[in-house]
Structure formats: structure tokens, C-alpha cells
């Protein structure tokens, strides 16, 4: 029996592995089970190469527009 575990929400402590900005995307690699964290910009940049190698792609970039919308009100 396999138990599915919901991924934890990324926080301000999670930083992009490329530039150090807040991470909004977590990529779990199928081959090693290791993970990579990316800001929205670097996730889009590396997505074509990584999608086929990922067992999981957790994308929380929608939170960026939620924050912007909340500030506009």
C-alpha cells in the first residue's frame, strides 16, 4: 500500500538554487529523489530540460499574483 503525502507549502525560508530569491517551485528528480528549488523566473527557464526528469513539480507561482491582488485592494 502506498500513502500519498501532500507536499508542504514553500515558505520564505525556501530559496532559489540559482539566485537566492524566494522559491515558488520545487522539483523532485525521479532518478535521485533529490530536490531543486527555483524562483518563478528560473523555474520557467529550466522547465523544458527538467520536466521529463521530474517525478514531482510543485508550482506555487500562483501565490505571486494572489499577493499582488491583495495589495491592490
ABEGO torsion letter per residue (X at the ends): XBBBBBBBBBBAABBBAAAGBBBABBBBBAAAGBBBBBBAAAAAAAAAAAAAABABBBBAAAAAAAAAAAAAX
